[in-house]
Amino acid sequence: MQKRSISLLGHKTSLALEPEFWAVIDRAVKETDMSFAGFIARLDAQRIEEKSLKNLASYIRVWALNRETERANKF
C-alpha cells in the first residue's frame, strides 16, 4: 500500500492504495489538464453524487478497474 496526502474540500486526508491503482490514476491525470488534487476531488464529487460507495479508496479502486476494463475492450 502506498499513501498519498490530499486536501479535499479544505480537509486534509490521505488515501492508501496499491501501486497498481496509483499507476492507473497517474496515467488518467496525465491525460487531463487537471492537477492530481483536482482529479481526485472530481472522483470524490462523483462518489458523493452517485451515493454508491462511502469509502473514497474503494470508489477509486472500482473506478480504476472499470477504466482499465473499458480500455482493454477498445482493442
PDB file of N, CA, C and O in Angstrom, chain B, residues numbered from 101:
ATOM      1  N   MET B 101       0.838  -1.176   0.000  1.00  0.00           N
ATOM      2  CA  MET B 101       0.000   0.000   0.000  1.00  0.00           C
ATOM      3  C   MET B 101       0.886   1.243   0.000  1.00  0.00           C
ATOM      4  O   MET B 101       1.929   1.300   0.651  1.00  0.00           O
ATOM      5  N   GLN B 102       0.432   2.208  -0.741  1.00  0.00           N
ATOM      6  CA  GLN B 102       1.114   3.495  -0.770  1.00  0.00           C
ATOM      7  C   GLN B 102       0.109   4.561  -0.364  1.00  0.00           C
ATOM      8  O   GLN B 102      -1.034   4.568  -0.820  1.00  0.00           O
ATOM      9  N   LYS B 103       0.561   5.461   0.502  1.00  0.00           N
ATOM     10  CA  LYS B 103      -0.305   6.559   0.941  1.00  0.00           C
ATOM     11  C   LYS B 103       0.094   7.842   0.239  1.00  0.00           C
ATOM     12  O   LYS B 103       1.272   8.123   0.021  1.00  0.00           O
ATOM     13  N   ARG B 104      -0.934   8.615  -0.110  1.00  0.00           N
ATOM     14  CA  ARG B 104      -0.719   9.964  -0.640  1.00  0.00           C
ATOM     15  C   ARG B 104      -1.664  10.893   0.103  1.00  0.00           C
ATOM     16  O   ARG B 104      -2.821  10.559   0.362  1.00  0.00           O
ATOM     17  N   SER B 105      -1.150  12.055   0.437  1.00  0.00           N
ATOM     18  CA  SER B 105      -1.956  13.045   1.152  1.00  0.00           C
ATOM     19  C   SER B 105      -2.598  13.992   0.155  1.00  0.00           C
ATOM     20  O   SER B 105      -2.044  14.288  -0.904  1.00  0.00           O
ATOM     21  N   ILE B 106      -3.780  14.458   0.525  1.00  0.00           N
ATOM     22  CA  ILE B 106      -4.531  15.364  -0.347  1.00  0.00           C
ATOM     23  C   ILE B 106      -5.464  16.208   0.503  1.00  0.00           C
ATOM     24  O   ILE B 106      -5.834  15.820   1.611  1.00  0.00           O
ATOM     25  N   SER B 107      -5.837  17.351  -0.018  1.00  0.00           N
ATOM     26  CA  SER B 107      -6.817  18.198   0.641  1.00  0.00           C
ATOM     27  C   SER B 107      -8.106  18.152  -0.177  1.00  0.00           C
ATOM     28  O   SER B 107      -8.118  18.513  -1.353  1.00  0.00           O
ATOM     29  N   LEU B 108      -9.171  17.714   0.445  1.00  0.00           N
ATOM     30  CA  LEU B 108     -10.486  17.634  -0.195  1.00  0.00           C
ATOM     31  C   LEU B 108     -11.468  18.500   0.565  1.00  0.00           C
ATOM     32  O   LEU B 108     -11.706  18.301   1.756  1.00  0.00           O
ATOM     33  N   LEU B 109     -12.028  19.454  -0.135  1.00  0.00           N
ATOM     34  CA  LEU B 109     -12.993  20.370   0.470  1.00  0.00           C
ATOM     35  C   LEU B 109     -12.422  21.031   1.722  1.00  0.00           C
ATOM     36  O   LEU B 109     -13.126  21.244   2.710  1.00  0.00           O
ATOM     37  N   GLY B 110     -11.136  21.349   1.656  1.00  0.00           N
ATOM     38  CA  GLY B 110     -10.491  22.035   2.766  1.00  0.00           C
ATOM     39  C   GLY B 110     -10.062  21.149   3.914  1.00  0.00           C
ATOM     40  O   GLY B 110      -9.587  21.656   4.931  1.00  0.00           O
ATOM     41  N   HIS B 111     -10.212  19.847   3.785  1.00  0.00           N
ATOM     42  CA  HIS B 111      -9.814  18.918   4.837  1.00  0.00           C
ATOM     43  C   HIS B 111      -8.686  18.032   4.333  1.00  0.00           C
ATOM     44  O   HIS B 111      -8.784  17.430   3.263  1.00  0.00           O
ATOM     45  N   LYS B 112      -7.624  17.960   5.107  1.00  0.00           N
ATOM     46  CA  LYS B 112      -6.519  17.090   4.723  1.00  0.00           C
ATOM     47  C   LYS B 112      -6.871  15.648   5.033  1.00  0.00           C
ATOM     48  O   LYS B 112      -7.415  15.328   6.090  1.00  0.00           O
ATOM     49  N   THR B 113      -6.545  14.789   4.080  1.00  0.00           N
ATOM     50  CA  THR B 113      -6.781  13.368   4.254  1.00  0.00           C
ATOM     51  C   THR B 113      -5.699  12.615   3.502  1.00  0.00           C
ATOM     52  O   THR B 113      -4.924  13.214   2.757  1.00  0.00           O
ATOM     53  N   SER B 114      -5.644  11.331   3.690  1.00  0.00           N
ATOM     54  CA  SER B 114      -4.700  10.527   2.929  1.00  0.00           C
ATOM     55  C   SER B 114      -5.437   9.328   2.342  1.00  0.00           C
ATOM     56  O   SER B 114      -6.406   8.823   2.909  1.00  0.00           O
ATOM     57  N   LEU B 115      -4.951   8.901   1.204  1.00  0.00           N
ATOM     58  CA  LEU B 115      -5.505   7.735   0.538  1.00  0.00           C
ATOM     59  C   LEU B 115      -4.435   6.659   0.498  1.00  0.00           C
ATOM     60  O   LEU B 115      -3.288   6.937   0.148  1.00  0.00           O
ATOM     61  N   ALA B 116      -4.793   5.454   0.846  1.00  0.00           N
ATOM     62  CA  ALA B 116      -3.873   4.326   0.776  1.00  0.00           C
ATOM     63  C   ALA B 116      -4.392   3.367  -0.289  1.00  0.00           C
ATOM     64  O   ALA B 116      -5.467   2.784  -0.153  1.00  0.00           O
ATOM     65  N   LEU B 117      -3.609   3.218  -1.346  1.00  0.00           N
ATOM     66  CA  LEU B 117      -3.969   2.322  -2.442  1.00  0.00           C
ATOM     67  C   LEU B 117      -2.748   1.510  -2.847  1.00  0.00           C
ATOM     68  O   LEU B 117      -1.611   1.885  -2.561  1.00  0.00           O
ATOM     69  N   GLU B 118      -2.999   0.409  -3.507  1.00  0.00           N
ATOM     70  CA  GLU B 118      -1.941  -0.404  -4.057  1.00  0.00           C
ATOM     71  C   GLU B 118      -1.282   0.359  -5.217  1.00  0.00           C
ATOM     72  O   GLU B 118      -1.940   1.156  -5.886  1.00  0.00           O
ATOM     73  N   PRO B 119       0.013   0.116  -5.456  1.00  0.00           N
ATOM     74  CA  PRO B 119       0.722   0.827  -6.528  1.00  0.00           C
ATOM     75  C   PRO B 119       0.057   0.686  -7.905  1.00  0.00           C
ATOM     76  O   PRO B 119       0.114   1.612  -8.715  1.00  0.00           O
ATOM     77  N   GLU B 120      -0.555  -0.432  -8.165  1.00  0.00           N
ATOM     78  CA  GLU B 120      -1.213  -0.638  -9.453  1.00  0.00           C
ATOM     79  C   GLU B 120      -2.359   0.342  -9.673  1.00  0.00           C
ATOM     80  O   GLU B 120      -2.572   0.808 -10.793  1.00  0.00           O
ATOM     81  N   PHE B 121      -3.094   0.655  -8.617  1.00  0.00           N
ATOM     82  CA  PHE B 121      -4.175   1.626  -8.729  1.00  0.00           C
ATOM     83  C   PHE B 121      -3.626   3.040  -8.893  1.00  0.00           C
ATOM     84  O   PHE B 121      -4.174   3.833  -9.659  1.00  0.00           O
ATOM     85  N   TRP B 122      -2.552   3.358  -8.181  1.00  0.00           N
ATOM     86  CA  TRP B 122      -1.932   4.670  -8.350  1.00  0.00           C
ATOM     87  C   TRP B 122      -1.442   4.845  -9.778  1.00  0.00           C
ATOM     88  O   TRP B 122      -1.519   5.944 -10.327  1.00  0.00           O
ATOM     89  N   ALA B 123      -0.936   3.773 -10.390  1.00  0.00           N
ATOM     90  CA  ALA B 123      -0.459   3.856 -11.771  1.00  0.00           C
ATOM     91  C   ALA B 123      -1.599   4.214 -12.720  1.00  0.00           C
ATOM     92  O   ALA B 123      -1.415   5.018 -13.634  1.00  0.00           O
ATOM     93  N   VAL B 124      -2.771   3.628 -12.510  1.00  0.00           N
ATOM     94  CA  VAL B 124      -3.936   3.942 -13.344  1.00  0.00           C
ATOM     95  C   VAL B 124      -4.329   5.400 -13.152  1.00  0.00           C
ATOM     96  O   VAL B 124      -4.602   6.107 -14.122  1.00  0.00           O
ATOM     97  N   ILE B 125      -4.358   5.844 -11.914  1.00  0.00           N
ATOM     98  CA  ILE B 125      -4.722   7.235 -11.619  1.00  0.00           C
ATOM     99  C   ILE B 125      -3.701   8.198 -12.229  1.00  0.00           C
ATOM    100  O   ILE B 125      -4.076   9.202 -12.836  1.00  0.00           O
ATOM    101  N   ASP B 126      -2.429   7.896 -12.069  1.00  0.00           N
ATOM    102  CA  ASP B 126      -1.397   8.784 -12.617  1.00  0.00           C
ATOM    103  C   ASP B 126      -1.518   8.902 -14.137  1.00  0.00           C
ATOM    104  O   ASP B 126      -1.352   9.995 -14.679  1.00  0.00           O
ATOM    105  N   ARG B 127      -1.803   7.803 -14.830  1.00  0.00           N
ATOM    106  CA  ARG B 127      -1.998   7.857 -16.282  1.00  0.00           C
ATOM    107  C   ARG B 127      -3.213   8.705 -16.627  1.00  0.00           C
ATOM    108  O   ARG B 127      -3.174   9.506 -17.561  1.00  0.00           O
ATOM    109  N   ALA B 128      -4.287   8.528 -15.875  1.00  0.00           N
ATOM    110  CA  ALA B 128      -5.514   9.287 -16.137  1.00  0.00           C
ATOM    111  C   ALA B 128      -5.281  10.778 -15.913  1.00  0.00           C
ATOM    112  O   ALA B 128      -5.762  11.598 -16.695  1.00  0.00           O
ATOM    113  N   VAL B 129      -4.557  11.139 -14.867  1.00  0.00           N
ATOM    114  CA  VAL B 129      -4.278  12.551 -14.585  1.00  0.00           C
ATOM    115  C   VAL B 129      -3.466  13.152 -15.727  1.00  0.00           C
ATOM    116  O   VAL B 129      -3.723  14.283 -16.139  1.00  0.00           O
ATOM    117  N   LYS B 130      -2.496  12.413 -16.238  1.00  0.00           N
ATOM    118  CA  LYS B 130      -1.659  12.916 -17.334  1.00  0.00           C
ATOM    119  C   LYS B 130      -2.472  13.169 -18.603  1.00  0.00           C
ATOM    120  O   LYS B 130      -2.088  13.997 -19.430  1.00  0.00           O
ATOM    121  N   GLU B 131      -3.580  12.468 -18.761  1.00  0.00           N
ATOM    122  CA  GLU B 131      -4.427  12.623 -19.942  1.00  0.00           C
ATOM    123  C   GLU B 131      -5.369  13.821 -19.832  1.00  0.00           C
ATOM    124  O   GLU B 131      -6.090  14.135 -20.779  1.00  0.00           O
ATOM    125  N   THR B 132      -5.362  14.479 -18.695  1.00  0.00           N
ATOM    126  CA  THR B 132      -6.233  15.640 -18.474  1.00  0.00           C
ATOM    127  C   THR B 132      -5.390  16.883 -18.258  1.00  0.00           C
ATOM    128  O   THR B 132      -4.163  16.810 -18.179  1.00  0.00           O
ATOM    129  N   ASP B 133      -6.046  18.003 -18.165  1.00  0.00           N
ATOM    130  CA  ASP B 133      -5.370  19.251 -17.813  1.00  0.00           C
ATOM    131  C   ASP B 133      -5.529  19.547 -16.324  1.00  0.00           C
ATOM    132  O   ASP B 133      -5.320  20.678 -15.884  1.00  0.00           O
ATOM    133  N   MET B 134      -5.896  18.534 -15.558  1.00  0.00           N
ATOM    134  CA  MET B 134      -6.157  18.720 -14.137  1.00  0.00           C
ATOM    135  C   MET B 134      -4.920  18.395 -13.311  1.00  0.00           C
ATOM    136  O   MET B 134      -4.038  17.653 -13.743  1.00  0.00           O
ATOM    137  N   SER B 135      -4.879  18.962 -12.128  1.00  0.00           N
ATOM    138  CA  SER B 135      -3.852  18.583 -11.163  1.00  0.00           C
ATOM    139  C   SER B 135      -4.271  17.257 -10.528  1.00  0.00           C
ATOM    140  O   SER B 135      -5.416  16.825 -10.661  1.00  0.00           O
ATOM    141  N   PHE B 136      -3.328  16.621  -9.839  1.00  0.00           N
ATOM    142  CA  PHE B 136      -3.650  15.386  -9.123  1.00  0.00           C
ATOM    143  C   PHE B 136      -4.776  15.634  -8.122  1.00  0.00           C
ATOM    144  O   PHE B 136      -5.736  14.867  -8.046  1.00  0.00           O
ATOM    145  N   ALA B 137      -4.642  16.722  -7.351  1.00  0.00           N
ATOM    146  CA  ALA B 137      -5.661  17.033  -6.341  1.00  0.00           C
ATOM    147  C   ALA B 137      -7.015  17.305  -6.980  1.00  0.00           C
ATOM    148  O   ALA B 137      -8.044  16.860  -6.473  1.00  0.00           O
ATOM    149  N   GLY B 138      -7.018  18.027  -8.084  1.00  0.00           N
ATOM    150  CA  GLY B 138      -8.268  18.306  -8.776  1.00  0.00           C
ATOM    151  C   GLY B 138      -8.917  17.049  -9.316  1.00  0.00           C
ATOM    152  O   GLY B 138     -10.139  16.906  -9.285  1.00  0.00           O
ATOM    153  N   PHE B 139      -8.095  16.141  -9.808  1.00  0.00           N
ATOM    154  CA  PHE B 139      -8.616  14.884 -10.352  1.00  0.00           C
ATOM    155  C   PHE B 139      -9.260  14.052  -9.248  1.00  0.00           C
ATOM    156  O   PHE B 139     -10.364  13.533  -9.418  1.00  0.00           O
ATOM    157  N   ILE B 140      -8.574  13.927  -8.126  1.00  0.00           N
ATOM    158  CA  ILE B 140      -9.125  13.156  -7.001  1.00  0.00           C
ATOM    159  C   ILE B 140     -10.385  13.839  -6.466  1.00  0.00           C
ATOM    160  O   ILE B 140     -11.351  13.168  -6.103  1.00  0.00           O
ATOM    161  N   ALA B 141     -10.375  15.162  -6.418  1.00  0.00           N
ATOM    162  CA  ALA B 141     -11.566  15.897  -5.962  1.00  0.00           C
ATOM    163  C   ALA B 141     -12.750  15.617  -6.889  1.00  0.00           C
ATOM    164  O   ALA B 141     -13.883  15.483  -6.427  1.00  0.00           O
ATOM    165  N   ARG B 142     -12.488  15.528  -8.194  1.00  0.00           N
ATOM    166  CA  ARG B 142     -13.561  15.214  -9.143  1.00  0.00           C
ATOM    167  C   ARG B 142     -14.117  13.815  -8.889  1.00  0.00           C
ATOM    168  O   ARG B 142     -15.332  13.618  -8.907  1.00  0.00           O
ATOM    169  N   LEU B 143     -13.236  12.846  -8.654  1.00  0.00           N
ATOM    170  CA  LEU B 143     -13.701  11.492  -8.336  1.00  0.00           C
ATOM    171  C   LEU B 143     -14.508  11.483  -7.035  1.00  0.00           C
ATOM    172  O   LEU B 143     -15.519  10.790  -6.929  1.00  0.00           O
ATOM    173  N   ASP B 144     -14.057  12.252  -6.055  1.00  0.00           N
ATOM    174  CA  ASP B 144     -14.776  12.330  -4.785  1.00  0.00           C
ATOM    175  C   ASP B 144     -16.166  12.927  -4.992  1.00  0.00           C
ATOM    176  O   ASP B 144     -17.139  12.457  -4.401  1.00  0.00           O
ATOM    177  N   ALA B 145     -16.261  13.956  -5.823  1.00  0.00           N
ATOM    178  CA  ALA B 145     -17.562  14.567  -6.112  1.00  0.00           C
ATOM    179  C   ALA B 145     -18.480  13.570  -6.826  1.00  0.00           C
ATOM    180  O   ALA B 145     -19.676  13.512  -6.541  1.00  0.00           O
ATOM    181  N   GLN B 146     -17.924  12.793  -7.745  1.00  0.00           N
ATOM    182  CA  GLN B 146     -18.717  11.760  -8.433  1.00  0.00           C
ATOM    183  C   GLN B 146     -19.221  10.730  -7.427  1.00  0.00           C
ATOM    184  O   GLN B 146     -20.376  10.306  -7.481  1.00  0.00           O
ATOM    185  N   ARG B 147     -18.338  10.331  -6.507  1.00  0.00           N
ATOM    186  CA  ARG B 147     -18.712   9.345  -5.483  1.00  0.00           C
ATOM    187  C   ARG B 147     -19.876   9.854  -4.651  1.00  0.00           C
ATOM    188  O   ARG B 147     -20.826   9.120  -4.380  1.00  0.00           O
ATOM    189  N   ILE B 148     -19.797  11.106  -4.250  1.00  0.00           N
ATOM    190  CA  ILE B 148     -20.857  11.693  -3.423  1.00  0.00           C
ATOM    191  C   ILE B 148     -22.152  11.794  -4.226  1.00  0.00           C
ATOM    192  O   ILE B 148     -23.229  11.485  -3.716  1.00  0.00           O
ATOM    193  N   GLU B 149     -22.044  12.226  -5.478  1.00  0.00           N
ATOM    194  CA  GLU B 149     -23.224  12.369  -6.327  1.00  0.00           C
ATOM    195  C   GLU B 149     -23.899  11.026  -6.590  1.00  0.00           C
ATOM    196  O   GLU B 149     -25.126  10.930  -6.577  1.00  0.00           O
ATOM    197  N   GLU B 150     -23.096   9.992  -6.828  1.00  0.00           N
ATOM    198  CA  GLU B 150     -23.640   8.667  -7.131  1.00  0.00           C
ATOM    199  C   GLU B 150     -24.153   7.944  -5.887  1.00  0.00           C
ATOM    200  O   GLU B 150     -24.965   7.024  -5.986  1.00  0.00           O
ATOM    201  N   LYS B 151     -23.677   8.364  -4.722  1.00  0.00           N
ATOM    202  CA  LYS B 151     -24.062   7.719  -3.465  1.00  0.00           C
ATOM    203  C   LYS B 151     -23.834   6.208  -3.524  1.00  0.00           C
ATOM    204  O   LYS B 151     -24.612   5.423  -2.980  1.00  0.00           O
ATOM    205  N   SER B 152     -22.743   5.819  -4.203  1.00  0.00           N
ATOM    206  CA  SER B 152     -22.515   4.398  -4.423  1.00  0.00           C
ATOM    207  C   SER B 152     -21.655   3.743  -3.348  1.00  0.00           C
ATOM    208  O   SER B 152     -22.037   2.704  -2.809  1.00  0.00           O
ATOM    209  N   LEU B 153     -20.540   4.309  -3.035  1.00  0.00           N
ATOM    210  CA  LEU B 153     -19.652   3.733  -2.023  1.00  0.00           C
ATOM    211  C   LEU B 153     -19.263   4.827  -1.037  1.00  0.00           C
ATOM    212  O   LEU B 153     -18.972   5.953  -1.439  1.00  0.00           O
ATOM    213  N   LYS B 154     -19.258   4.509   0.213  1.00  0.00           N
ATOM    214  CA  LYS B 154     -18.936   5.518   1.217  1.00  0.00           C
ATOM    215  C   LYS B 154     -17.437   5.762   1.323  1.00  0.00           C
ATOM    216  O   LYS B 154     -17.021   6.855   1.708  1.00  0.00           O
ATOM    217  N   ASN B 155     -16.633   4.785   0.997  1.00  0.00           N
ATOM    218  CA  ASN B 155     -15.196   4.883   1.161  1.00  0.00           C
ATOM    219  C   ASN B 155     -14.552   5.349  -0.142  1.00  0.00           C
ATOM    220  O   ASN B 155     -14.731   4.712  -1.179  1.00  0.00           O
ATOM    221  N   LEU B 156     -13.807   6.449  -0.101  1.00  0.00           N
ATOM    222  CA  LEU B 156     -13.196   7.004  -1.304  1.00  0.00           C
ATOM    223  C   LEU B 156     -12.186   6.037  -1.912  1.00  0.00           C
ATOM    224  O   LEU B 156     -12.148   5.885  -3.133  1.00  0.00           O
ATOM    225  N   ALA B 157     -11.379   5.389  -1.106  1.00  0.00           N
ATOM    226  CA  ALA B 157     -10.391   4.446  -1.634  1.00  0.00           C
ATOM    227  C   ALA B 157     -11.079   3.312  -2.395  1.00  0.00           C
ATOM    228  O   ALA B 157     -10.619   2.918  -3.466  1.00  0.00           O
ATOM    229  N   SER B 158     -12.159   2.796  -1.858  1.00  0.00           N
ATOM    230  CA  SER B 158     -12.902   1.732  -2.544  1.00  0.00           C
ATOM    231  C   SER B 158     -13.491   2.237  -3.853  1.00  0.00           C
ATOM    232  O   SER B 158     -13.464   1.537  -4.865  1.00  0.00           O
ATOM    233  N   TYR B 159     -14.021   3.449  -3.828  1.00  0.00           N
ATOM    234  CA  TYR B 159     -14.594   4.038  -5.036  1.00  0.00           C
ATOM    235  C   TYR B 159     -13.523   4.173  -6.115  1.00  0.00           C
ATOM    236  O   TYR B 159     -13.769   3.873  -7.283  1.00  0.00           O
ATOM    237  N   ILE B 160     -12.346   4.621  -5.723  1.00  0.00           N
ATOM    238  CA  ILE B 160     -11.263   4.797  -6.690  1.00  0.00           C
ATOM    239  C   ILE B 160     -10.808   3.460  -7.247  1.00  0.00           C
ATOM    240  O   ILE B 160     -10.515   3.358  -8.439  1.00  0.00           O
ATOM    241  N   ARG B 161     -10.742   2.436  -6.414  1.00  0.00           N
ATOM    242  CA  ARG B 161     -10.369   1.110  -6.926  1.00  0.00           C
ATOM    243  C   ARG B 161     -11.356   0.633  -7.985  1.00  0.00           C
ATOM    244  O   ARG B 161     -10.950   0.148  -9.041  1.00  0.00           O
ATOM    245  N   VAL B 162     -12.632   0.768  -7.711  1.00  0.00           N
ATOM    246  CA  VAL B 162     -13.659   0.348  -8.674  1.00  0.00           C
ATOM    247  C   VAL B 162     -13.574   1.204  -9.936  1.00  0.00           C
ATOM    248  O   VAL B 162     -13.683   0.685 -11.046  1.00  0.00           O
ATOM    249  N   TRP B 163     -13.380   2.512  -9.770  1.00  0.00           N
ATOM    250  CA  TRP B 163     -13.240   3.401 -10.922  1.00  0.00           C
ATOM    251  C   TRP B 163     -12.065   2.965 -11.797  1.00  0.00           C
ATOM    252  O   TRP B 163     -12.190   2.882 -13.019  1.00  0.00           O
ATOM    253  N   ALA B 164     -10.918   2.687 -11.160  1.00  0.00           N
ATOM    254  CA  ALA B 164      -9.718   2.285 -11.904  1.00  0.00           C
ATOM    255  C   ALA B 164      -9.937   0.954 -12.625  1.00  0.00           C
ATOM    256  O   ALA B 164      -9.519   0.791 -13.772  1.00  0.00           O
ATOM    257  N   LEU B 165     -10.584   0.017 -11.962  1.00  0.00           N
ATOM    258  CA  LEU B 165     -10.876  -1.271 -12.597  1.00  0.00           C
ATOM    259  C   LEU B 165     -11.783  -1.078 -13.800  1.00  0.00           C
ATOM    260  O   LEU B 165     -11.535  -1.655 -14.859  1.00  0.00           O
ATOM    261  N   ASN B 166     -12.820  -0.282 -13.654  1.00  0.00           N
ATOM    262  CA  ASN B 166     -13.736  -0.008 -14.774  1.00  0.00           C
ATOM    263  C   ASN B 166     -13.012   0.695 -15.910  1.00  0.00           C
ATOM    264  O   ASN B 166     -13.239   0.377 -17.078  1.00  0.00           O
ATOM    265  N   ARG B 167     -12.154   1.635 -15.590  1.00  0.00           N
ATOM    266  CA  ARG B 167     -11.412   2.367 -16.618  1.00  0.00           C
ATOM    267  C   ARG B 167     -10.519   1.427 -17.421  1.00  0.00           C
ATOM    268  O   ARG B 167     -10.492   1.482 -18.651  1.00  0.00           O
ATOM    269  N   GLU B 168      -9.798   0.575 -16.727  1.00  0.00           N
ATOM    270  CA  GLU B 168      -8.900  -0.346 -17.412  1.00  0.00           C
ATOM    271  C   GLU B 168      -9.669  -1.398 -18.207  1.00  0.00           C
ATOM    272  O   GLU B 168      -9.219  -1.816 -19.274  1.00  0.00           O
ATOM    273  N   THR B 169     -10.805  -1.822 -17.706  1.00  0.00           N
ATOM    274  CA  THR B 169     -11.649  -2.772 -18.444  1.00  0.00           C
ATOM    275  C   THR B 169     -12.161  -2.148 -19.730  1.00  0.00           C
ATOM    276  O   THR B 169     -12.139  -2.787 -20.782  1.00  0.00           O
ATOM    277  N   GLU B 170     -12.621  -0.904 -19.656  1.00  0.00           N
ATOM    278  CA  GLU B 170     -13.076  -0.195 -20.845  1.00  0.00           C
ATOM    279  C   GLU B 170     -11.954  -0.019 -21.854  1.00  0.00           C
ATOM    280  O   GLU B 170     -12.163  -0.193 -23.054  1.00  0.00           O
ATOM    281  N   ARG B 171     -10.780   0.322 -21.381  1.00  0.00           N
ATOM    282  CA  ARG B 171      -9.622   0.487 -22.277  1.00  0.00           C
ATOM    283  C   ARG B 171      -9.268  -0.831 -22.959  1.00  0.00           C
ATOM    284  O   ARG B 171      -8.960  -0.853 -24.150  1.00  0.00           O
ATOM    285  N   ALA B 172      -9.311  -1.913 -22.216  1.00  0.00           N
ATOM    286  CA  ALA B 172      -8.983  -3.234 -22.777  1.00  0.00           C
ATOM    287  C   ALA B 172     -10.004  -3.653 -23.814  1.00  0.00           C
ATOM    288  O   ALA B 172      -9.652  -4.294 -24.805  1.00  0.00           O
ATOM    289  N   ASN B 173     -11.265  -3.302 -23.603  1.00  0.00           N
ATOM    290  CA  ASN B 173     -12.324  -3.695 -24.524  1.00  0.00           C
ATOM    291  C   ASN B 173     -12.277  -2.910 -25.830  1.00  0.00           C
ATOM    292  O   ASN B 173     -12.898  -3.316 -26.812  1.00  0.00           O
ATOM    293  N   LYS B 174     -11.556  -1.796 -25.859  1.00  0.00           N
ATOM    294  CA  LYS B 174     -11.450  -0.993 -27.085  1.00  0.00           C
ATOM    295  C   LYS B 174     -10.538  -1.666 -28.104  1.00  0.00           C
ATOM    296  O   LYS B 174     -10.600  -1.364 -29.296  1.00  0.00           O
ATOM    297  N   PHE B 175      -9.697  -2.573 -27.634  1.00  0.00           N
ATOM    298  CA  PHE B 175      -8.752  -3.219 -28.542  1.00  0.00           C
ATOM    299  C   PHE B 175      -9.248  -4.519 -29.054  1.00  0.00           C
ATOM    300  O   PHE B 175      -8.558  -5.179 -29.831  1.00  0.00           O
TER     301      PHE B 175
END
